[in-house]
Amino acid sequence: MPAVDVDRLQPGVFICLAELGWLNHPFLLNQFRIVSDKQIHALREMGIRQVEWDPARSSAEPLPQPSTDEGELDFGGMALAGMLDEKRQRIARVQAQRDRLARREREFEQEAASASEVFKEIAARPQEAHHKAQAMVSRLVDGLLGAESVAIHLVNMKGKDHGLAFHALNVMVLSLLLGQRLKLSAEELKSLGQGALFHDAGKAEIPPRILRAASRTPPEEEFYRAHVGYGIKAVAGMKNLLTPARNIIACHHEQWDGAGFPNRLAGEKIPRLARIVAIANRYDNLCNPFDLKQARTPAEALGQMFRQEGGRYDPELLQQFVKTLGVFPPGSFVQLDNGALGLVVESNAGDLLHPLVMLYDPDVPRNEAILVDLRDTDLKVESAVSPARLPVDAVEYLAPRGRIDYYIEGSK
């Protein structure tokens, strides 16, 4: 990139400070488009004479070469100090958020272990399993109802393989997030959570070879579909499991267009809570299949469901699900309009096009990766990108452990 004198900078010129190192300047990014004279004053105060600039990403040209007649210059001495203070505050906020994410990850892992224990007890101690499930759902529901904002976050790792229980927990959390957006009552949310948790309980009776098969013969498909009936049988000993929760187990594979199973119900004949779980179930299966080589990114999964499979789902619920996760769901790799690569960490419910993004910058240590709320910048997401198309270093930097899961951020 060509160099330009700092005295020729003006708002609109896109500059690069990568050679300085992120910790050695007060700006949020190493590369950015100048938006104010305050930024130019800060560069002068740092003693920088020239910077690199990118004509292709600039919306304005540098100013003409100044005359040799030097007048008195106002360097804005406080500008640099103020910007450095703002940067220190940003770093503190990022560290606090990182600590919060780590704490929530540990909590999610604990819930996944609890779900695994519940599934182990279904056959021998169904009442005890139901009691533990009620407690788990209550914890999550109470967190949802008491939160100022509810977010889905990238956890990157499931720790150890919790099998069907881990999928069940993902589906339960996603279902509850959608249920909260729909303003379901507390009792409805509890039925929704319990039904979502047990929706695949019958798969314990299906051989793994059939469950994991990319394609099935007609007899194998019939055997697979029997997991719905096995699921109803599995929870038969849970005397207090409410009918709406049982209906989720019975109907989560029914489709809006009538092409589902086991009863080919269509439209509003399908219980509403089951329609919610059907959407969450499909989304998680696309993002987290048995063969992770077939995994879709969150944005790809939503796109497939909305554009290619829309007839399967209640259209209103599917639209609300998209709004719940955001146009660029957490876990989506994105490219910003300045060329930067990042990972969406959190959606902003009031502004779906401007999420919270973790930026890839090899000049910044990975454990100090920059988190940017796009609402606070002039940056925009240009597109979602597949990690398969990204440099390996960028993928490992943003998602070093490579596993997407979800948990709830409460108000505590």
C-alpha positions in Angstrom: 0.0 0.0 0.0 1.3 3.5 -0.7 2.3 5.8 2.1 0.8 9.2 2.8 1.7 12.1 5.1 -0.5 12.3 8.2 -1.0 16.0 7.4 -2.8 15.0 4.2 -5.3 12.7 5.9 -9.0 13.5 6.1 -12.1 11.6 6.9 -12.8 8.8 4.4 -9.1 7.8 3.9 -8.6 4.1 4.8 -5.3 3.6 6.7 -3.2 0.7 8.0 -1.2 0.7 11.3 -0.3 -3.0 11.3 3.4 -2.3 11.6 2.9 -0.5 14.9 1.1 -3.5 16.6 -2.3 -3.3 18.1 -1.2 -2.5 21.6 0.9 0.4 20.5 -1.8 2.7 19.3 -5.1 3.9 20.7 -7.4 2.8 17.8 -9.9 -0.1 17.9 -8.5 -1.7 14.8 -5.2 -1.9 12.9 -6.9 -1.0 9.7 -9.8 1.4 9.5 -11.4 4.3 7.6 -10.8 7.7 9.3 -14.1 9.2 10.4 -13.0 12.2 12.4 -10.3 14.9 12.8 -9.8 13.6 16.4 -8.2 10.4 14.9 -5.8 12.5 12.8 -4.8 14.6 15.8 -4.1 11.4 17.7 -1.8 10.2 15.0 0.1 13.5 15.1 0.4 13.3 18.9 2.0 9.9 18.5 4.7 11.4 16.3 3.7 9.5 13.3 4.7 11.2 10.0 3.4 8.8 7.5 0.9 5.9 7.3 0.0 3.4 4.6 -3.4 4.0 2.9 -5.6 1.8 0.7 -7.1 3.7 -2.2 -9.5 0.8 -3.0 -11.1 1.0 0.4 -11.1 4.8 0.8 -14.1 6.9 0.2 -12.0 10.1 -0.1 -8.6 11.0 -1.5 -5.8 12.4 0.7 -5.6 16.2 0.8 -3.2 18.0 -1.6 0.3 18.5 -0.4 0.3 21.4 2.1 2.2 24.5 1.4 5.5 25.2 3.1 3.9 28.2 4.9 3.5 26.7 8.3 1.0 28.3 10.6 0.3 27.5 14.2 -1.0 23.9 14.5 -3.5 22.7 17.1 -2.3 19.2 17.9 -5.2 18.5 20.2 -2.9 17.3 23.0 -5.8 15.8 25.0 -7.0 13.8 22.0 -4.4 11.1 22.3 -4.8 10.7 26.0 -8.5 10.5 25.7 -8.3 7.9 23.0 -5.8 5.8 24.9 -8.2 6.0 27.9 -11.1 4.8 25.7 -9.0 1.9 24.5 -8.1 0.9 28.0 -11.7 0.9 28.8 -12.5 -1.2 25.8 -9.8 -3.7 26.7 -11.3 -4.0 30.2 -14.8 -4.5 28.8 -13.5 -7.2 26.4 -11.8 -9.0 29.3 -15.0 -8.9 31.4 -16.9 -10.3 28.5 -14.4 -13.0 27.9 -14.6 -14.0 31.6 -18.4 -14.1 31.3 -18.2 -16.3 28.2 -15.8 -18.7 30.0 -18.2 -18.9 33.0 -21.2 -19.5 30.8 -19.3 -22.2 28.9 -18.6 -24.0 32.2 -22.3 -23.8 33.1 -23.3 -25.2 29.8 -20.9 -28.1 30.2 -22.4 -28.8 33.6 -25.9 -28.8 32.1 -24.8 -31.2 29.3 -23.5 -33.6 31.9 -26.8 -33.3 33.8 -28.7 -34.1 30.6 -26.5 -37.2 30.1 -27.4 -38.4 33.6 -31.1 -37.8 32.9 -31.0 -40.0 29.8 -29.2 -42.8 31.7 -32.0 -42.9 34.3 -35.0 -42.9 31.9 -35.4 -46.6 31.7 -34.7 -47.7 35.3 -35.9 -44.6 37.3 -38.2 -42.6 35.0 -39.7 -40.5 37.9 -36.2 -39.5 39.1 -35.2 -38.7 35.5 -38.3 -36.6 35.1 -37.6 -34.8 38.4 -34.1 -33.9 37.3 -35.4 -32.8 33.9 -37.9 -30.5 35.5 -35.1 -29.0 37.6 -32.9 -28.5 34.6 -35.7 -26.9 32.5 -36.6 -24.6 35.4 -33.1 -23.4 35.7 -33.0 -22.5 32.0 -36.5 -21.1 31.9 -35.9 -18.9 34.9 -32.7 -17.7 33.3 -34.5 -16.8 30.1 -37.3 -15.0 31.9 -35.0 -13.1 34.1 -32.5 -12.0 31.6 -32.2 -8.4 30.2 -31.0 -9.9 26.9 -30.8 -13.5 25.8 -27.9 -14.5 23.5 -26.7 -17.6 21.8 -23.0 -17.8 22.0 -20.2 -19.8 20.3 -18.9 -22.3 22.9 -16.5 -23.9 20.4 -16.3 -27.2 22.3 -18.6 -29.8 23.8 -15.8 -31.1 26.0 -16.6 -34.8 25.8 -19.2 -36.6 23.7 -22.6 -36.5 25.5 -24.2 -38.2 22.5 -28.0 -37.8 22.1 -28.2 -35.9 25.4 -26.0 -33.1 24.0 -28.2 -32.7 20.9 -31.2 -32.7 23.2 -29.8 -29.9 25.3 -29.0 -27.8 22.2 -32.6 -28.3 20.9 -34.0 -27.5 24.3 -32.1 -24.2 24.5 -32.9 -23.2 21.0 -36.6 -24.0 21.5 -36.7 -22.0 24.7 -35.1 -19.0 23.0 -37.8 -19.1 20.3 -40.5 -19.7 22.9 -39.4 -16.6 24.8 -39.5 -14.5 21.7 -43.1 -15.8 21.1 -43.9 -14.7 24.7 -45.0 -18.1 25.8 -46.2 -18.4 29.4 -43.8 -19.9 32.1 -45.9 -23.1 32.0 -45.7 -23.3 28.3 -42.0 -22.8 28.4 -41.6 -25.6 30.9 -43.6 -28.0 28.8 -41.6 -26.9 25.7 -38.3 -27.4 27.5 -39.2 -30.9 28.8 -40.6 -32.0 25.5 -37.5 -30.7 23.6 -35.2 -32.5 26.1 -36.9 -35.8 25.6 -37.9 -35.4 21.9 -35.3 -38.1 20.8 -35.5 -40.3 23.8 -36.6 -43.2 21.6 -33.4 -43.1 19.6 -31.7 -45.2 22.4 -33.5 -48.2 20.8 -32.2 -47.5 17.3 -28.8 -49.1 16.3 -26.1 -46.4 15.9 -25.4 -47.7 12.4 -28.9 -46.7 11.3 -28.9 -43.4 13.2 -25.6 -42.3 11.7 -26.3 -43.6 8.1 -26.1 -40.9 5.4 -28.8 -42.8 3.5 -31.1 -45.6 4.5 -32.9 -48.4 2.8 -36.7 -48.4 3.1 -36.7 -50.9 6.0 -33.9 -49.0 7.8 -35.9 -45.8 7.3 -39.0 -47.5 8.8 -36.9 -48.6 11.7 -35.5 -45.1 12.2 -39.0 -43.5 12.2 -40.0 -45.9 14.9 -37.9 -43.8 17.3 -41.0 -41.6 17.8 -43.0 -44.5 19.2 -40.1 -45.7 21.2 -39.8 -42.2 22.6 -43.4 -42.2 23.8 -42.8 -45.6 25.4 -39.6 -44.4 27.1 -41.4 -41.6 29.0 -44.5 -43.7 29.8 -43.2 -44.0 33.4 -43.1 -40.3 33.9 -46.6 -39.9 35.3 -46.5 -36.1 35.6 -45.2 -35.4 32.2 -47.8 -33.1 30.7 -49.6 -33.8 27.4 -48.0 -30.8 25.5 -44.6 -32.3 26.3 -45.6 -35.8 25.1 -47.0 -34.3 21.9 -43.6 -32.8 21.2 -42.1 -36.3 21.3 -45.0 -37.6 19.1 -45.1 -34.8 16.5 -41.6 -33.2 16.2 -41.1 -34.9 12.8 -44.5 -33.7 11.4 -44.2 -31.1 8.7 -46.3 -28.0 7.9 -46.9 -29.3 4.3 -48.1 -32.7 5.6 -45.1 -34.7 4.3 -43.8 -35.6 7.8 -44.2 -38.6 10.0 -45.7 -40.6 11.8 -49.2 -39.3 11.1 -48.7 -36.9 8.2 -50.3 -34.0 10.2 -50.3 -30.7 8.4 -50.5 -27.0 9.3 -52.1 -26.0 12.6 -53.1 -29.6 13.3 -49.5 -30.0 14.5 -49.3 -28.9 18.1 -47.6 -25.5 18.2 -44.9 -26.6 20.7 -44.0 -29.5 18.4 -43.7 -27.0 15.5 -41.2 -25.0 17.5 -39.1 -28.1 18.4 -39.1 -29.2 14.7 -37.4 -26.0 13.7 -34.8 -26.2 16.5 -34.2 -29.9 15.9 -33.5 -29.4 12.2 -31.2 -26.4 12.8 -29.1 -28.3 15.2 -28.9 -31.4 13.0 -27.6 -29.2 10.2 -25.0 -27.4 12.3 -24.0 -30.5 14.3 -24.5 -33.7 12.2 -22.8 -37.0 13.2 -20.4 -36.4 10.3 -18.9 -33.0 11.1 -17.6 -32.8 7.5 -21.2 -32.3 6.5 -21.8 -29.5 9.1 -23.4 -26.3 7.9 -22.4 -22.9 9.3 -25.3 -21.3 11.3 -25.9 -18.9 8.4 -25.9 -21.7 5.9 -28.3 -23.7 8.0 -30.8 -20.9 8.3 -30.5 -20.2 4.6 -31.2 -23.8 3.7 -34.2 -24.0 6.1 -35.7 -20.7 4.8 -35.0 -21.0 1.1 -35.0 -24.7 0.4 -37.1 -26.3 3.1 -39.5 -23.6 4.0 -42.6 -25.7 3.3 -41.7 -28.0 6.2 -42.1 -25.4 8.9 -44.7 -23.0 10.2 -43.7 -19.9 8.2 -44.4 -17.5 11.1 -42.4 -19.5 13.5 -39.5 -19.9 11.1 -39.4 -16.1 10.6 -39.3 -15.6 14.3 -36.5 -18.2 14.6 -34.4 -16.2 12.1 -35.1 -13.0 14.1 -34.1 -14.9 17.3 -30.8 -16.0 16.0 -30.1 -13.0 13.8 -29.4 -12.6 10.1 -25.8 -13.6 11.0 -26.3 -16.2 13.8 -23.6 -16.7 16.5 -21.0 -19.0 15.1 -21.1 -17.5 11.6 -17.8 -16.6 10.0 -18.1 -13.2 8.3 -16.2 -10.8 6.2 -16.6 -7.1 7.0 -16.7 -4.3 4.4 -13.1 -3.3 5.3 -11.9 -6.8 4.4 -11.5 -8.0 8.0 -12.5 -11.6 8.9 -14.5 -12.3 12.1 -16.7 -14.6 14.0 -20.2 -13.5 15.1 -20.3 -14.0 18.9 -23.7 -12.4 19.7 -26.6 -11.0 17.8 -28.1 -7.6 18.6 -31.9 -8.2 18.9 -32.6 -4.6 18.0 -30.2 -4.4 15.1 -29.8 -7.8 13.3 -27.3 -6.4 10.7 -24.8 -5.2 13.3 -23.8 -8.1 15.6 -21.0 -8.5 18.1 -18.0 -9.8 16.2 -14.6 -11.3 17.2 -12.0 -10.1 14.7 -9.1 -12.1 13.2 -5.9 -10.1 13.6 -2.7 -12.1 13.8 -1.0 -9.0 15.3 -3.3 -9.4 18.4 -2.8 -12.4 20.7 -5.6 -14.8 20.4 -6.5 -14.7 24.1 -6.9 -10.9 23.6 -8.9 -11.1 20.3 -10.8 -7.9 19.6 -14.6 -8.0 20.2 -16.3 -5.3 18.2 -20.0 -4.3 18.5 -20.7 -3.2 14.9 -23.3 -0.7 16.2 -20.4 1.3 17.6 -18.5 1.5 14.3 -19.0 2.4 10.7 -18.2 -1.2 9.7 -20.8 -3.6 8.2 -20.9 -7.3 7.5 -20.3 -7.8 3.8 -21.1 -11.5 3.7 -21.1 -14.7 5.6 -18.3 -17.1 4.5 -17.7 -20.8 4.9 -14.7 -21.7 7.1 -13.7 -24.1 4.3 -12.9 -21.0 2.2 -10.8 -19.3 4.9 -7.1 -19.6 5.8 -6.6 -22.3 8.3 -4.8 -19.8 10.6 -7.9 -17.6 10.7 -10.3 -20.5 11.5 -8.0 -21.7 14.3 -7.7 -18.2 15.7 -11.4 -17.6 15.8 -12.7 -21.1 16.7 -9.6 -23.1 17.8 -11.6 -26.0 19.1 -14.1 -26.1 16.3 -17.4 -27.0 18.0 -20.5 -24.9 18.0 -23.0 -25.1 20.9 -25.4 -22.8 22.7 -26.2 -21.6 26.1 -28.2 -18.9 27.7 -26.8 -15.7 29.0 -28.9 -14.6 32.0 -28.9 -11.5 34.1 -26.8 -12.8 36.9 
